[in-house]
Amino acid sequence: MPQLKTLAAKPWIWSFVGALAVWLATIVFTGGYGAGGMLTAALSLAVFMVIVGVGQMFVITLGPGNVDLSLPANIGLASAVAMKTMAGQDNLIVLGLLAALASGAAVGIANYLLIWALRIPPIIATLSASFIIQSIDISYGRGLQIKPPPGFAAFTNLQVLGVPVLAILTALFTLAAGTALARMIYGRSVLAIGQNIRAAWLAGVPVGRIRLLTYTLSGMLGGLNGALLAGYFRGANVDIGNEYLLSSIAVVVIGGTSVAGGKANVPGIWGASLFLVLLLTMLNTYGVSAGVRLLLTGLVIVGVITTAGSRRAPG
């Protein structure tokens, strides 16, 4: 029993419990029809939330006020950059992915330079940057009709025994991210800065460099996400990243990462991503209108975050 209590106290467990509950509720409603296909679809879509969620997690772990609000615009621009670079040719896939990563890295570096040079809060800096990025994206990618290379589109939709290959690769990536957070100097530095930035600086942690690397990492993951989304949905779109503004923050907090910084949780991002995707699937299955779906999803997210926050508050 003590083992069960210890397990129940882990925040990432609750995100998976929520996902399981939503999946079971949908199965009951459909009489069990399409249960396996629902999981496959949920895994396929959760991958994109997980990728940006990991980047957002590292940023939020830096401490209060750190958040990347430029992700939606970053994703939209990177999707256009990747598709234009690939030009529909399979032999240019790697170059297109590198271009998307470079585009995202440039956004991340610009975000940090705004924070560092102008001494403004990250939430303001990244939000301001998003408007600039979106303007560039509109002029660069509006009306873009280039389809992804056939090989790239096939890869982003490839499955092995009903499990998306992207989900397998993303699981390996999150395993590496968790290892970096717990065992590498970079990950420990991020945690130290989030716990007490002054103490970290006095201990010799290169605070500025770590923050720059973290915002760059978030930008690169946003860029990668843009390229993968364009492949999965068969084309770039200015608005392709819009839904990741709220969800990238929600999956981090619901998954057990502290908004106060200094405490991160990688497994919980998977649980929270599956929970949000399955929640939308359930509402679609029930025939709920788009407006009501947005309202209910927002209320559920606020409720879960509030509950999680009160559960972690000191007694």
C-alpha positions as CSV (number, residue, x, y, z in Angstrom):
1,M,0.0,0.0,0.0
2,P,2.8,2.5,0.7
3,Q,4.0,1.9,-2.8
4,L,0.6,2.7,-4.2
5,K,0.5,5.9,-2.2
6,T,3.9,6.9,-3.5
7,L,2.8,6.2,-7.1
8,A,-0.4,8.1,-6.6
9,A,1.5,11.1,-5.4
10,K,3.4,11.4,-8.7
11,P,1.7,14.1,-10.8
12,W,2.4,12.4,-14.1
13,I,0.2,9.4,-13.0
14,W,-2.8,11.6,-12.9
15,S,-2.4,12.9,-16.4
16,F,-2.4,9.3,-17.7
17,V,-5.4,8.4,-15.5
18,G,-7.3,11.3,-17.0
19,A,-6.4,10.2,-20.5
20,L,-7.6,6.6,-19.7
21,A,-10.9,7.9,-18.2
22,V,-11.7,10.0,-21.3
23,W,-10.8,7.1,-23.6
24,L,-13.1,4.7,-21.6
25,A,-15.9,7.2,-21.6
26,T,-15.7,7.5,-25.4
27,I,-15.6,3.7,-25.8
28,V,-18.7,3.4,-23.7
29,F,-20.5,6.0,-25.9
30,T,-19.5,4.2,-29.1
31,G,-20.1,0.7,-27.8
32,G,-16.4,-0.2,-28.2
33,Y,-16.3,0.7,-31.9
34,G,-13.0,2.1,-33.2
35,A,-11.2,1.9,-29.8
36,G,-7.9,0.9,-31.3
37,G,-8.1,3.4,-34.1
38,M,-8.9,6.1,-31.6
39,L,-5.7,5.4,-29.7
40,T,-3.6,5.4,-32.9
41,A,-5.1,8.7,-33.9
42,A,-4.5,10.1,-30.4
43,L,-0.9,9.0,-30.4
44,S,-0.4,10.6,-33.9
45,L,-1.7,14.0,-32.8
46,A,-0.2,13.9,-29.3
47,V,3.3,13.7,-30.8
48,F,3.1,17.3,-31.9
49,M,2.0,18.5,-28.5
50,V,4.8,16.5,-26.8
51,I,7.5,18.0,-29.0
52,V,6.6,21.6,-28.3
53,G,5.7,20.7,-24.7
54,V,9.2,19.5,-24.0
55,G,10.6,22.8,-25.3
56,Q,8.1,24.8,-23.2
57,M,8.8,22.6,-20.2
58,F,12.5,23.6,-20.2
59,V,11.6,27.3,-20.6
60,I,9.0,27.2,-17.8
61,T,11.5,25.3,-15.5
62,L,13.8,28.4,-15.7
63,G,11.5,30.1,-13.1
64,P,8.5,32.4,-12.7
65,G,7.6,34.4,-15.8
66,N,9.6,32.3,-18.3
67,V,7.3,31.1,-21.1
68,D,7.5,31.0,-24.9
69,L,4.5,32.6,-26.4
70,S,6.0,32.7,-29.9
71,L,5.5,29.0,-30.6
72,P,2.4,29.3,-32.8
73,A,4.0,31.9,-35.1
74,N,7.3,30.0,-35.0
75,I,5.6,26.8,-36.1
76,G,3.7,28.5,-38.9
77,L,6.8,30.1,-40.3
78,A,8.9,26.9,-40.0
79,S,6.2,24.9,-41.9
80,A,6.5,27.4,-44.8
81,V,10.3,27.4,-44.7
82,A,10.4,23.6,-44.7
83,M,8.0,23.2,-47.5
84,K,9.7,25.8,-49.7
85,T,13.1,24.3,-49.1
86,M,11.9,20.8,-49.8
87,A,10.1,22.0,-52.9
88,G,8.2,18.7,-53.1
89,Q,11.4,16.6,-53.7
90,D,12.4,13.6,-51.5
91,N,16.1,14.3,-51.9
92,L,15.6,17.7,-50.2
93,I,13.9,16.4,-47.1
94,V,16.9,16.6,-44.8
95,L,17.7,20.1,-46.1
96,G,14.1,21.2,-45.4
97,L,14.3,19.8,-41.8
98,L,17.6,21.6,-41.2
99,A,16.0,24.8,-42.6
100,A,13.1,24.5,-40.2
101,L,15.4,23.9,-37.2
102,A,17.5,26.9,-38.2
103,S,14.3,29.0,-38.5
104,G,13.2,27.9,-35.1
105,A,16.7,28.5,-33.6
106,A,16.7,32.0,-35.0
107,V,13.3,32.7,-33.4
108,G,14.6,31.3,-30.0
109,I,17.8,33.4,-30.1
110,A,15.8,36.5,-31.0
111,N,13.4,35.9,-28.1
112,Y,16.3,35.7,-25.7
113,L,18.0,38.8,-27.1
114,L,14.8,40.8,-26.6
115,I,14.7,39.6,-23.0
116,W,18.3,40.3,-22.4
117,A,18.8,43.5,-24.3
118,L,15.6,45.3,-23.4
119,R,15.3,43.8,-19.9
120,I,11.6,43.0,-20.4
121,P,9.7,40.0,-19.0
122,P,9.8,36.9,-21.2
123,I,6.0,36.8,-21.6
124,I,6.1,40.3,-23.2
125,A,9.2,39.6,-25.3
126,T,8.0,36.4,-26.8
127,L,4.5,37.7,-27.4
128,S,6.0,40.8,-29.1
129,A,8.3,38.5,-31.2
130,S,5.3,36.4,-32.2
131,F,3.6,39.4,-33.9
132,I,6.8,40.1,-35.9
133,I,7.2,36.4,-36.8
134,Q,3.6,36.2,-37.9
135,S,4.0,39.2,-40.1
136,I,7.0,37.6,-41.8
137,D,5.1,34.4,-42.1
138,I,2.1,36.1,-43.8
139,S,4.3,37.7,-46.4
140,Y,6.4,34.6,-46.9
141,G,4.0,31.7,-46.6
142,R,0.5,33.1,-47.3
143,G,-1.2,31.1,-50.1
144,L,1.7,28.7,-50.2
145,Q,0.6,25.7,-52.3
146,I,3.7,23.5,-52.1
147,K,2.9,20.0,-51.0
148,P,5.4,18.0,-48.9
149,P,7.6,15.4,-50.7
150,P,5.7,12.1,-51.0
151,G,8.4,10.3,-48.9
152,F,8.1,12.9,-46.1
153,A,4.3,12.8,-46.1
154,A,4.4,9.0,-46.0
155,F,7.0,9.0,-43.1
156,T,4.9,11.4,-40.9
157,N,1.9,9.0,-41.3
158,L,3.8,5.7,-41.1
159,Q,2.7,3.1,-38.6
160,V,4.1,-0.1,-37.3
161,L,1.5,-2.5,-35.9
162,G,-0.8,0.4,-35.4
163,V,1.7,2.5,-33.6
164,P,2.9,5.7,-35.4
165,V,6.6,5.7,-36.1
166,L,6.7,9.4,-35.1
167,A,5.3,8.4,-31.6
168,I,8.1,5.9,-31.2
169,L,10.8,8.4,-32.2
170,T,9.3,11.0,-30.0
171,A,9.2,8.6,-27.0
172,L,12.9,8.1,-27.5
173,F,13.4,11.8,-27.7
174,T,11.6,12.4,-24.5
175,L,13.6,9.7,-22.8
176,A,16.7,11.6,-23.9
177,A,15.2,14.8,-22.6
178,G,14.5,13.3,-19.2
179,T,18.0,11.9,-19.0
180,A,19.4,15.4,-19.9
181,L,17.3,17.0,-17.3
182,A,18.3,14.6,-14.5
183,R,21.9,13.8,-15.3
184,M,23.5,16.3,-17.7
185,I,25.1,19.6,-16.6
186,Y,22.7,21.5,-18.8
187,G,19.6,20.0,-17.3
188,R,20.8,20.4,-13.8
189,S,21.7,24.0,-14.5
190,V,18.1,24.7,-15.8
191,L,16.7,23.2,-12.5
192,A,19.1,25.2,-10.4
193,I,18.2,28.5,-12.1
194,G,14.5,27.7,-11.6
195,Q,15.0,27.0,-7.9
196,N,17.1,30.1,-7.2
197,I,18.6,32.1,-10.0
198,R,20.9,34.1,-7.7
199,A,22.2,31.0,-5.9
200,A,22.8,29.4,-9.2
201,W,24.8,32.4,-10.4
202,L,26.9,32.4,-7.2
203,A,27.5,28.7,-7.6
204,G,29.1,29.4,-11.0
205,V,26.2,28.4,-13.3
206,P,26.4,30.5,-16.6
207,V,22.9,31.7,-16.2
208,G,22.8,33.8,-19.4
209,R,24.2,31.0,-21.5
210,I,21.8,28.4,-20.1
211,R,18.8,30.7,-20.7
212,L,19.9,31.4,-24.3
213,L,20.3,27.7,-24.9
214,T,16.9,27.0,-23.4
215,Y,15.0,29.5,-25.5
216,T,16.9,28.3,-28.6
217,L,16.0,24.7,-27.8
218,S,12.3,25.7,-27.5
219,G,12.5,27.6,-30.8
220,M,14.2,24.6,-32.6
221,L,11.5,22.2,-31.3
222,G,8.8,24.6,-32.5
223,G,10.6,24.7,-35.9
224,L,10.8,20.9,-36.1
225,N,7.1,20.7,-35.2
226,G,6.2,23.0,-38.0
227,A,7.9,20.8,-40.6
228,L,6.4,17.6,-39.2
229,L,2.9,19.2,-39.1
230,A,3.2,20.3,-42.7
231,G,4.2,16.8,-43.7
232,Y,1.4,15.2,-41.7
233,F,-1.3,17.6,-42.9
234,R,0.0,17.7,-46.5
235,G,1.1,21.3,-46.6
236,A,2.1,24.5,-44.8
237,N,-0.3,26.9,-43.3
238,V,0.1,30.3,-41.5
239,D,-2.3,29.1,-38.8
240,I,-1.0,25.6,-38.5
241,G,0.5,26.3,-35.0
242,N,-2.4,28.3,-33.5
243,E,-3.6,25.6,-31.2
244,Y,-0.2,25.1,-29.5
245,L,-0.2,28.5,-27.7
246,L,-2.5,27.2,-24.9
247,S,-1.9,23.5,-25.2
248,S,1.9,23.8,-25.0
249,I,1.6,25.4,-21.6
250,A,-1.3,23.2,-20.5
251,V,0.5,19.9,-21.1
252,V,3.5,21.1,-19.2
253,V,1.5,22.2,-16.1
254,I,-1.0,19.3,-16.2
255,G,1.9,17.0,-16.6
256,G,3.5,18.0,-13.3
257,T,6.0,20.7,-14.1
258,S,5.9,23.6,-11.6
259,V,5.1,27.1,-13.0
260,A,7.3,28.4,-10.1
261,G,10.3,26.8,-11.8
262,G,12.9,24.4,-10.6
263,K,10.8,21.3,-11.0
264,A,10.1,19.5,-14.3
265,N,8.3,16.3,-15.4
266,V,8.8,14.7,-18.8
267,P,6.5,11.6,-18.6
268,G,3.6,13.8,-17.6
269,I,3.8,15.7,-20.9
270,W,2.8,12.5,-22.7
271,G,-0.1,11.8,-20.3
272,A,-1.3,15.4,-20.6
273,S,-1.0,15.4,-24.4
274,L,-3.0,12.2,-24.7
275,F,-5.6,13.6,-22.2
276,L,-6.2,16.8,-24.3
277,V,-6.3,14.9,-27.6
278,L,-8.7,12.3,-26.3
279,L,-10.8,14.9,-24.7
280,L,-11.3,16.7,-28.1
281,T,-12.0,13.3,-29.7
282,M,-14.6,12.5,-27.1
283,L,-16.3,15.9,-27.6
284,N,-16.3,15.3,-31.4
285,T,-17.8,11.9,-30.9
286,Y,-20.5,13.3,-28.8
287,G,-21.3,15.7,-31.6
288,V,-20.5,18.9,-29.6
289,S,-20.3,22.1,-31.6
290,A,-16.9,23.8,-32.2
291,G,-17.7,26.7,-29.9
292,V,-18.9,24.5,-27.0
293,R,-15.8,22.2,-27.5
294,L,-13.5,25.2,-27.1
295,L,-15.4,26.3,-24.0
296,L,-15.5,22.9,-22.4
297,T,-11.8,22.2,-23.2
298,G,-10.8,25.5,-21.7
299,L,-12.8,24.8,-18.5
300,V,-11.4,21.4,-18.1
301,I,-7.8,22.7,-18.6
302,V,-8.4,25.5,-16.0
303,G,-10.0,23.0,-13.6
304,V,-7.1,20.5,-13.9
305,I,-4.4,23.1,-13.5
306,T,-6.2,24.6,-10.5
307,T,-6.6,21.2,-8.9
308,A,-3.0,20.3,-9.6
309,G,-1.8,23.6,-8.2
310,S,-3.8,23.2,-5.0
311,R,-2.5,19.6,-4.6
312,R,1.1,20.8,-4.8
313,A,0.7,23.8,-2.5
314,P,2.2,23.4,0.9
315,G,-0.2,22.4,3.6
